[in-house]
Structures are given as C-alpha cells and as structure tokens.
C-alpha cells in the first residue's frame, strides 16, 4: 500500500471497520516494519523466557548442546587475557565478506578485548550505524546517571488547591497499568493506574475529592519529532513523538501499535479517567501547565536504569533510546532535546576516552539515516563498557541480545557455524539497506573479541541475504580457533 493511501485510510478513521482484508494488510505492513527497523519483539512479543527472570527455562536451540562455560560470552576482567590471531580471524571471515550481496560498502573491525588491539579490518570510512547507535546512548546514560537511577512521575498540588498537576519525569516505560500475571513483567514498570490510586487516597485524606487536572511535560525541550528522521516515520506509526510524559511509549490503547499525535495529552486523559474510577471528580479536560514548586501528593518510580538499558538494547526500543538520550542531556545540564542529547552523549563518551571526532550523531536511537559513526567509535564504546575500570557500564555490553537466544537475535543465527549460538552478544542495526552487528564473541578456545560488521549499501533484493551473511560473520568468530600461538 502506498504511503499516501495509508495516510488517507488513517485519516478516515475507518481502519478497524474495513473487515478482514484491512487486518491482513495491517499485519503485513507491521511485519515489514518490524523486520526493517528492529521492531519485531516489541510489536509481536518475544515468547522466549527471560534470561533474567527465568534463566532456568532458557533452552539451547534444537539440536545444540551448549557447554555451560560458554553459555554467556565473557567480558574483560572475567577470563585470562588471550591474544587473538589476526590470520585466524581472516581465514574464517574471508569466505563471507567478499559476497556481492553485502553491497558496495562493508566495514568489519575485530579487536582483542584484552587491550583493544585491532587484529582484523576490512573496508573503510564511516558507517550508517542504525540501531547500534543505542550502544552509545546506553553507555552514556549509565555513566552519567548510574545503573540504579530511577525516573519519577509525580502528582503535585499546592496546599488546599483544587488543581493538581501530573508531572512527567521522562520515564520511558511508564504504562497505563501493571501487566497481568501472565505477561512478561520485566522490567517492572511504573504505571498511572497505581499513581491514580495513591493520589486519590491522599486527596481523600485532605478532603479533596473534586479537582482540576493539569499536566506538565516541560522536562524536555525542542521538537518532539526529529527533523533528521524520514518523513514517514510519524504518520506510518514507526515511532512516537518524544515527550517527557506518555504511557506505553505513546501508543494508543488498542494494542495495534498506533501512536498518539500528542502522547502527553493522551496520558493526562487516561490519568483523569483513572482518578474518576477511584471516586475523584475531575472537572473539565486536563490542560497543559508548567512545572512549578509544589508539594508532591503522590509518585511512582521507574525500574532501575540498568534494567531500562537492558530492555532498550535487547528489544532495540527506539522510543526508550530517545528518552535516555534526553535524560543524558538533562543530567549534563544541557537542553533536553535531540540536539542537546547528541551533544551530551558525545561529551560523556569523551570522558570515557571514546573519540567521536568526525562522527555525525543526530538522535539516540539510530533511526536517522544521516547518522554516521566510525567503526572505531563502536569498538571503543564496547571496550569501555567491558572494562574492569567501569563496572557500572557493564549492562551496555552484557545485556545486548545473545545470538539465538534473546531479544532481537532470538530467532536469528540459524545458518552458519552453530558454535556462534550463545557465544555472540551483539546489538543489531537494521534499516532498509543497512544490516549490522556490534558486540562481543568468545571463540572456541576462549579468546574474547569485540567486533563491528556493518553493510550499509545493500540493495533491496539482497536485504535478507545480507542480514544472514552478517550473522554468519559473527557466528564464525564464535566458532573460530582464534587464540594466537605463543
């Protein structure tokens, strides 16, 4: 369906009344977007058990017997430092990297994690990072705020006032309500239903059961939509406008992935209805107001930042990454905007010794096709997050998807060397014509490598083949006997 046709149908308000044909089209469009933009596990669900909440239920892929010692790739400081043979790496990658299906620009870098020495490189120039950009955003967030930091959503009111204010604190996963017992509840999210219940209790205690509601999303500044994104991202429901106050990342309540044009207003409307269900009369429509110095009536807190980072990286969550970028900016005393977030991330990474000179960063998620990163930037971020000197950054390298097991790699790596399954951890990077991985691999003889493999000029007809080839490169590193001979 053409973009203009989709917009016309959406404006008509009749998507859900067009019968089975429209539903089939919707599923196909959603599936295409999921594959192209790393959205699959968020739109359709990831039914594999969580390695955090139920590690005993995570089974190896069928037919694979995985040694326990290699079920999770190591990071620096956890295994003896072993030098990597560049010749061995070249031998396993050479049959794959020369394929014309990868397109005209393929960049591969492999370094030994012990000291960051690059042992293999192919291709030159910066790359379109796509969602590997989230490694930079997540690492900067952990560095500036710490893994235990939580974001708070508040309700405030002056003593005796009949007006209360719902204040957005930039919680990326704030939800309408807590998930049910049968739902995946990791990380445990904060929700407005609980906040309404607590608020109503406090209001009754102060004899206030009739209120007016304002909402405040002024924590973030600048445009809610990135001018460097493709113009179809918002009308085609690829990503939500970025706000400091929203529920379910700006999605509506249908569960079909549609986004609200004004997520903050939608969140306030839901909160007003939740208060009414608690016996509080909310007069009129909620209206936008400004943050002020008012006593807090009630509040809810997000999951710890380390868990939010894990969610962002495992599921390649674009909205969450954009929120984290703005939170880095706010923590660094910059304007909490797309521009401020990009500048703050660069500044924080610079303090970690990551040189971003020459890189072009326009967002926190990698959705912008104008982003450009040196492959060395990605290697340096992985090395910093793996370093024993920075244990607070560890989630940015250990909580990326595990090949064949979790997140956006759960249903990949079904071709190539099976020894890569479970031994490669990597952040995916996918846009139309862009396929990449950046992460760590532990070889069969215990060498630990960081690697980047990105092809960013893939033709449409070779998209799937290119993605498989990139997976096979990473899997080959996991299956390699790459230890250098003493």
C-alpha positions as CSV (number, residue, x, y, z in Angstrom):
1,X,0.0,0.0,0.0
2,X,1.4,3.4,-0.9
3,X,2.2,5.9,1.9
4,X,-0.4,8.4,0.7
5,X,-3.0,5.6,0.7
6,X,-2.2,4.6,4.2
7,X,-2.4,8.2,5.4
8,X,-5.8,8.6,3.7
9,X,-7.2,5.4,5.3
10,X,-5.9,6.6,8.7
11,X,-7.5,10.0,8.4
12,X,-10.8,8.4,7.5
13,X,-10.9,6.8,10.9
14,X,-12.1,3.5,9.5
15,X,-9.2,1.2,9.8
16,X,-10.9,-1.0,12.2
17,X,-14.1,-1.2,10.3
18,X,-12.8,-2.4,6.9
19,X,-13.0,-6.2,7.7
20,X,-10.6,-8.9,7.3
21,X,-8.8,-7.5,4.2
22,X,-7.7,-4.4,6.2
23,X,-6.5,-6.6,9.1
24,X,-4.4,-8.7,6.7
25,X,-2.8,-5.6,5.2
26,X,-2.2,-4.2,8.7
27,X,-0.3,-7.3,9.7
28,X,1.8,-7.3,6.6
29,X,2.7,-3.7,7.0
30,X,3.6,-4.2,10.6
31,X,5.6,-7.3,9.8
32,X,7.6,-5.4,7.2
33,X,8.3,-2.5,9.5
34,X,9.3,-5.0,12.3
35,X,11.8,-6.7,10.0
36,X,13.3,-3.5,8.6
37,X,13.5,-1.5,11.9
38,X,14.3,-4.0,14.6
39,X,10.7,-3.7,15.9
40,X,9.6,-7.3,15.9
41,X,10.0,-8.3,19.5
42,X,8.2,-5.1,20.7
43,X,5.3,-5.3,18.2
44,X,4.7,-9.1,18.2
45,X,6.2,-10.2,21.5
46,X,9.1,-12.3,22.4
47,X,7.8,-15.6,23.8
48,X,11.2,-16.9,24.8
49,X,11.7,-17.0,28.6
50,X,13.6,-14.1,30.0
51,X,17.2,-15.0,30.9
52,X,16.9,-12.6,33.8
53,X,13.6,-13.6,35.4
54,X,13.6,-17.3,34.3
55,X,17.2,-18.3,33.4
56,X,16.5,-22.0,34.1
57,X,13.8,-22.0,31.4
58,X,16.1,-20.7,28.6
59,X,16.9,-23.7,26.5
60,X,19.5,-24.1,23.7
61,X,18.2,-24.1,20.1
62,X,17.1,-27.5,19.0
63,X,20.0,-29.8,18.2
64,X,22.6,-27.7,20.0
65,X,24.4,-29.0,23.1
66,X,26.0,-25.9,24.6
67,X,28.8,-26.2,27.2
68,X,27.8,-24.2,30.3
69,X,31.2,-22.4,30.4
70,X,30.4,-20.8,27.0
71,X,26.7,-20.0,27.5
72,X,27.5,-16.4,28.1
73,X,30.4,-14.6,26.4
74,X,32.9,-13.1,28.8
75,X,33.9,-9.5,29.2
76,X,37.2,-8.0,30.2
77,X,38.3,-9.0,33.6
78,X,36.4,-12.2,33.8
79,X,38.8,-14.5,31.8
80,X,42.5,-14.6,31.3
81,X,43.7,-12.2,28.6
82,X,44.4,-14.2,25.4
83,X,45.9,-12.7,22.3
84,X,43.9,-13.1,19.1
85,X,45.3,-14.3,15.8
86,X,44.5,-11.9,13.0
87,X,45.3,-14.6,10.5
88,X,42.8,-17.0,12.1
89,X,40.1,-14.2,12.0
90,X,40.9,-13.5,8.4
91,X,40.5,-17.2,7.4
92,X,37.0,-17.5,8.9
93,X,35.7,-14.2,7.6
94,X,37.2,-14.2,4.1
95,X,34.7,-16.6,2.6
96,X,31.8,-14.4,3.7
97,X,33.0,-10.8,3.5
98,X,33.6,-10.9,-0.3
99,X,29.9,-11.6,-1.2
100,X,28.4,-9.1,-3.6
101,X,25.1,-9.5,-1.7
102,X,26.6,-7.3,1.0
103,X,26.6,-4.3,-1.3
104,X,29.3,-1.8,-2.1
105,X,30.2,-0.7,1.4
106,X,31.0,-3.2,4.0
107,X,33.1,-2.4,7.1
108,X,34.4,-5.0,9.5
109,X,36.6,-4.5,12.5
110,X,37.7,-7.1,15.1
111,X,39.8,-6.3,18.2
112,X,41.0,-8.4,21.1
113,X,39.2,-7.3,24.2
114,X,42.2,-7.5,26.5
115,X,43.8,-4.4,25.2
116,X,41.7,-3.1,22.2
117,X,44.3,-4.0,19.6
118,X,42.6,-4.3,16.2
119,X,43.5,-7.7,14.7
120,X,41.4,-7.5,11.5
121,X,39.9,-4.8,9.4
122,X,38.2,-4.7,6.1
123,X,36.5,-1.7,4.4
124,X,37.0,2.0,5.2
125,X,35.0,5.1,6.1
126,X,32.2,5.8,8.5
127,X,29.1,3.7,8.5
128,X,25.3,4.2,9.0
129,X,25.0,2.7,12.5
130,X,21.2,2.2,12.5
131,X,20.3,0.8,16.0
132,X,23.9,0.1,17.0
133,X,23.7,3.8,17.9
134,X,21.9,2.6,21.1
135,X,25.2,1.3,22.4
136,X,26.4,4.9,22.6
137,X,23.2,6.2,24.2
138,X,23.0,3.5,26.8
139,X,26.7,3.7,27.8
140,X,26.4,7.5,28.2
141,X,23.2,7.1,30.3
142,X,24.9,4.6,32.6
143,X,27.9,6.7,33.0
144,X,26.2,10.0,33.8
145,X,23.3,8.7,36.0
146,X,24.4,5.3,37.3
147,X,22.8,1.9,36.9
148,X,20.5,2.3,40.0
149,X,19.0,5.6,38.9
150,X,15.1,5.7,38.6
151,X,12.9,8.2,36.9
152,X,9.9,9.6,38.8
153,X,6.4,10.6,37.7
154,X,4.7,12.9,40.2
155,X,1.4,14.4,41.1
156,X,1.9,17.8,42.8
157,X,-0.5,20.4,44.3
158,X,-0.3,23.5,46.4
159,X,-1.8,23.0,49.9
160,X,-5.6,23.5,49.8
161,X,-5.5,23.9,46.0
162,X,-8.1,22.2,43.9
163,X,-5.8,21.9,40.9
164,X,-3.3,19.0,40.7
165,X,-0.5,18.7,38.2
166,X,0.7,15.4,36.6
167,X,4.4,15.9,36.1
168,X,6.3,13.8,33.6
169,X,9.7,12.7,34.7
170,X,10.8,11.2,31.4
171,X,10.1,7.6,32.4
172,X,10.5,5.7,29.0
173,X,8.4,2.7,30.0
174,X,5.6,4.4,32.1
175,X,2.5,2.3,31.4
176,X,-1.3,2.7,31.7
177,X,-1.4,-0.2,34.2
178,X,0.7,-3.0,35.5
179,X,0.9,-6.1,33.2
180,X,-1.2,-9.1,34.2
181,X,0.3,-12.2,35.9
182,X,0.6,-14.0,32.5
183,X,2.5,-11.1,30.9
184,X,6.2,-10.6,30.8
185,X,6.8,-8.2,33.7
186,X,10.5,-7.5,33.3
187,X,11.4,-4.8,33.9
188,X,8.7,-4.0,36.4
189,X,7.2,-0.7,35.0
190,X,5.6,2.2,36.8
191,X,2.0,2.9,35.8
192,X,-0.6,5.6,36.0
193,X,-3.3,3.4,37.4
194,X,-1.2,2.8,40.6
195,X,-0.4,6.6,40.7
196,X,-4.1,7.4,40.4
197,X,-4.9,5.0,43.3
198,X,-2.3,6.6,45.5
199,X,-3.3,10.1,44.5
200,X,-6.9,9.5,45.3
201,X,-6.1,8.2,48.7
202,X,-4.0,11.3,49.5
203,X,-6.7,13.6,48.2
204,X,-9.4,12.0,50.3
205,X,-7.2,12.3,53.3
206,X,-7.1,16.1,52.8
207,X,-10.8,16.2,52.0
208,X,-10.3,17.0,48.3
209,X,-12.4,14.8,46.1
210,X,-13.1,17.4,43.4
211,X,-10.1,18.7,41.4
212,X,-9.0,20.2,38.1
213,X,-6.1,18.5,36.4
214,X,-3.1,20.0,34.6
215,X,-0.2,18.1,33.0
216,X,3.4,19.1,32.7
217,X,5.8,17.6,30.1
218,X,8.2,20.5,30.1
219,X,11.2,18.5,31.3
220,X,12.2,18.0,27.6
221,X,12.6,20.8,25.1
222,X,12.9,21.2,21.4
223,X,10.9,19.5,18.7
224,X,9.1,16.2,19.5
225,X,9.9,14.9,16.1
226,X,13.4,14.7,14.7
227,X,13.8,16.7,11.5
228,X,16.6,14.2,10.5
229,X,14.1,11.3,10.5
230,X,12.4,10.1,7.4
231,X,9.1,12.0,6.9
232,X,7.0,8.8,7.0
233,X,8.1,7.7,10.5
234,X,5.4,9.5,12.4
235,X,2.4,9.1,10.0
236,X,3.3,5.5,9.5
237,X,3.5,4.8,13.2
238,X,7.1,3.7,13.2
239,X,8.0,5.9,16.2
240,X,6.1,8.2,18.6
241,X,6.7,11.9,19.1
242,X,9.2,12.1,22.0
243,X,7.7,13.5,25.3
244,X,8.7,13.6,28.9
245,X,5.2,12.3,29.8
246,X,3.5,9.5,28.0
247,X,2.1,6.0,28.6
248,X,3.0,2.8,26.7
249,X,5.6,4.9,24.7
250,X,2.9,6.9,23.1
251,X,0.8,4.0,21.7
252,X,-2.9,4.1,21.9
253,X,-4.9,1.5,24.0
254,X,-5.9,-0.7,21.0
255,X,-2.6,-2.7,21.2
256,X,-2.2,-2.5,17.4
257,X,0.8,-0.2,17.5
258,X,-0.9,3.1,16.5
259,X,0.7,6.2,18.0
260,X,-0.9,9.3,19.6
261,X,-0.2,12.6,17.9
262,X,0.1,14.1,21.4
263,X,1.3,11.4,23.9
264,X,1.4,13.8,26.9
265,X,-2.3,14.8,26.4
266,X,-3.3,11.2,26.0
267,X,-1.5,10.2,29.2
268,X,-3.3,13.0,31.1
269,X,-6.7,11.9,29.7
270,X,-6.0,8.4,30.9
271,X,-4.9,9.6,34.3
272,X,-8.1,11.7,34.7
273,X,-10.3,8.7,33.9
274,X,-8.3,6.6,36.4
275,X,-8.9,9.2,39.1
276,X,-12.6,9.1,38.3
277,X,-12.6,5.4,38.8
278,X,-11.1,6.0,42.2
279,X,-14.0,8.3,43.2
280,X,-12.3,11.6,42.5
281,X,-14.3,14.1,40.4
282,X,-12.1,15.6,37.7
283,X,-13.7,18.8,36.4
284,X,-13.2,19.6,32.7
285,X,-10.5,18.5,30.4
286,X,-6.8,18.2,31.5
287,X,-4.8,21.2,30.3
288,X,-1.1,21.6,29.7
289,X,0.7,23.5,32.5
290,X,4.2,24.4,33.6
291,X,6.4,22.8,36.2
292,X,6.3,24.7,39.5
293,X,7.5,24.3,43.1
294,X,4.5,22.4,44.5
295,X,4.5,19.8,47.2
296,X,4.3,16.2,45.9
297,X,1.0,14.4,46.5
298,X,2.0,11.0,45.1
299,X,4.6,9.5,42.9
300,X,5.7,6.3,41.1
301,X,9.3,5.3,40.1
302,X,10.6,3.5,37.1
303,X,12.7,0.4,37.1
304,X,16.4,1.0,37.7
305,X,18.3,2.4,34.7
306,X,20.3,-0.8,34.2
307,X,17.1,-2.7,33.6
308,X,15.8,0.0,31.2
309,X,19.1,-0.2,29.3
310,X,18.7,-4.0,29.1
311,X,15.2,-3.5,27.7
312,X,16.4,-0.9,25.2
313,X,19.2,-2.9,23.9
314,X,17.5,-6.3,23.8
315,X,14.4,-5.1,22.1
316,X,16.0,-2.3,20.1
317,X,13.5,0.1,21.6
318,X,13.7,3.4,19.6
319,X,11.4,5.4,21.9
320,X,13.3,4.4,25.0
321,X,16.6,5.2,23.5
322,X,15.4,8.7,22.6
323,X,14.2,9.3,26.1
324,X,17.5,8.1,27.5
325,X,19.4,10.5,25.2
326,X,17.4,13.4,26.6
327,X,17.9,12.3,30.1
328,X,21.7,12.3,29.5
329,X,21.3,15.9,28.3
330,X,19.3,16.9,31.3
331,X,21.9,15.3,33.6
332,X,24.7,17.1,31.8
333,X,22.9,20.5,32.2
334,X,22.1,20.8,28.5
335,X,18.8,21.3,26.7
336,X,17.0,18.0,26.8
337,X,16.4,17.9,23.1
338,X,17.6,15.8,20.1
339,X,20.5,18.2,19.6
340,X,21.3,18.5,23.3
341,X,21.1,14.8,23.7
342,X,23.5,14.1,20.9
343,X,26.0,16.7,22.2
344,X,25.7,15.3,25.8
345,X,26.3,11.7,24.7
346,X,29.4,12.8,22.8
347,X,30.7,14.7,25.8
348,X,30.1,11.8,28.3
349,X,31.8,9.3,25.9
350,X,34.7,11.7,25.5
351,X,35.3,11.5,29.3
352,X,35.4,7.7,28.9
353,X,38.1,8.0,26.3
354,X,35.9,7.4,23.3
355,X,36.9,9.6,20.4
356,X,33.9,10.7,18.4
357,X,35.7,13.2,16.2
358,X,34.2,13.1,12.7
359,X,31.1,11.2,13.8
360,X,27.6,12.6,13.0
361,X,25.0,11.9,15.7
362,X,21.5,13.3,15.2
363,X,19.5,11.1,17.6
364,X,19.8,8.4,20.3
365,X,18.2,5.5,18.5
366,X,19.9,5.4,15.2
367,X,16.7,5.9,13.2
368,X,18.2,8.8,11.3
369,X,19.8,7.8,8.0
370,X,22.1,10.8,8.4
371,X,23.9,9.3,11.4
372,X,27.5,8.3,10.7
373,X,29.9,6.6,13.0
374,X,33.5,5.4,12.7
375,X,33.6,1.7,13.4
376,X,36.3,2.5,15.9
377,X,33.8,4.5,17.9
378,X,31.6,1.4,18.3
379,X,34.6,-0.7,19.3
380,X,35.7,1.9,21.8
381,X,32.3,2.0,23.4
382,X,32.2,-1.8,23.7
383,X,35.7,-1.8,25.2
384,X,34.8,1.0,27.7
385,X,31.7,-0.8,28.8
386,X,33.6,-4.1,29.2
387,X,36.5,-2.6,31.2
388,X,37.0,-3.6,34.8
389,X,37.5,0.1,35.5
390,X,33.9,0.8,34.7
391,X,31.7,-1.9,36.3
392,X,28.7,0.4,36.3
393,X,28.7,0.3,32.5
394,X,28.6,-3.4,32.3
395,X,24.9,-3.6,31.3
396,X,25.7,-1.9,28.0
397,X,27.8,-4.9,26.8
398,X,26.4,-7.9,28.7
399,X,22.7,-7.1,28.2
400,X,22.7,-6.9,24.4
401,X,20.9,-9.8,22.6
402,X,22.5,-13.2,22.8
403,X,22.7,-15.0,19.4
404,X,19.9,-17.4,19.0
405,X,18.5,-16.8,22.5
406,X,17.3,-13.3,23.4
407,X,15.8,-10.1,22.1
408,X,16.3,-9.1,18.5
409,X,18.6,-12.1,17.9
410,X,16.3,-14.7,19.4
411,X,15.2,-16.0,16.0
412,X,18.5,-15.4,14.1
413,X,21.8,-17.3,13.7
414,X,20.0,-20.3,12.2
415,X,22.6,-20.5,9.5
416,X,26.4,-20.7,9.6
417,X,28.6,-22.0,12.4
418,X,26.3,-23.3,15.2
419,X,29.1,-22.6,17.7
420,X,28.2,-18.9,17.4
421,X,24.9,-19.6,19.1
422,X,25.0,-18.4,22.7
423,X,28.6,-17.2,22.4
424,X,28.0,-14.0,20.5
425,X,26.4,-11.0,22.1
426,X,25.6,-8.1,19.8
427,X,23.5,-5.1,19.2
428,X,21.6,-5.3,15.9
429,X,21.5,-2.4,13.5
430,X,18.8,-2.6,10.8
431,X,17.3,-0.1,8.4
432,X,16.3,-0.6,4.8
433,X,19.7,-1.3,3.0
434,X,21.6,-1.4,6.4
435,X,22.4,-4.5,8.3
436,X,24.9,-4.6,11.1
437,X,26.0,-6.1,14.4
438,X,28.3,-4.7,17.1
439,X,29.3,-6.7,20.1
440,X,31.5,-9.4,21.6
441,X,32.3,-13.0,20.6
442,X,34.0,-15.7,22.6
443,X,35.8,-18.2,20.4
444,X,36.0,-22.0,21.0
445,X,39.5,-21.6,22.5
446,X,38.5,-18.8,24.9
447,X,39.6,-15.7,23.1
448,X,37.3,-12.7,23.7
449,X,36.8,-10.3,20.8
450,X,34.9,-7.1,20.2
451,X,33.7,-6.7,16.6
452,X,31.7,-4.5,14.3
453,X,30.3,-5.7,11.0
454,X,28.0,-3.3,9.0
455,X,26.9,-3.3,5.4
456,X,25.1,-0.1,4.7
457,X,24.5,-0.1,0.9
458,X,22.6,-3.3,0.5
459,X,20.1,-3.5,-2.4
460,X,16.5,-4.2,-1.6
461,X,16.6,-7.7,-3.3
462,X,19.6,-8.7,-1.1
463,X,18.3,-7.5,2.2
464,X,17.6,-10.9,3.8
465,X,20.8,-12.5,2.4
466,X,22.9,-9.6,3.7
467,X,21.5,-9.9,7.2
468,X,22.2,-13.7,7.2
469,X,25.8,-13.0,6.0
470,X,26.4,-10.5,8.8
471,X,25.1,-13.1,11.3
472,X,27.3,-15.7,9.8
473,X,30.4,-13.5,10.2
474,X,29.6,-13.1,13.9
475,X,28.9,-16.8,14.2
476,X,32.2,-17.6,12.5
477,X,34.0,-15.6,15.3
478,X,32.3,-17.7,17.9
479,X,33.3,-20.9,16.1
480,X,36.9,-19.7,15.4
481,X,40.0,-21.1,17.0
482,X,41.4,-17.7,17.2
483,X,44.0,-17.8,20.0
484,X,47.4,-16.6,18.9
485,X,50.1,-19.2,19.1
486,X,52.6,-18.3,21.9
